[in-house]
Amino acid sequence: MARLRVRSPPFQRERLGLDFIKWDGTSPTIEADIDTAKKSVRQNAGVLANKIIMSADVKDVVKKDSTVRNLIRYTMPAAAGLLTNGELPPVLWNLKTIIGNSIENTANEGQANAITDVWNDNVSVMYV
């Protein structure tokens, strides 16, 4: 599940009403959701969004989406690495793609490791 959030200067957060959109569901609308977020940044901050930040788990969902794969395959040279190294290209929909890969050990000292992702399932579209 991915929740889409928009951030605009000076770091104001606005919900788009797109919370709980399941991009790993049967008919995700990833590109349309990103377009809505970009439009919101432009209308509310007066600037064009230039970054998209997502967790590693969300990245894995996005890169497997057939619509996204076809967009990359037919519009980017050498499929921008998607088909060779399995990763998203550095720029999607004119947004620099940033993947939050950080993890942390949440276990108390002396206990067995409990490794979790630092990043949640929110996707942030913003101008930085």
Order of alpha helices (4+ residues) and beta strands (2+ residues): beta-beta-alpha-beta-alpha-alpha-alpha-beta-beta-beta-beta-beta
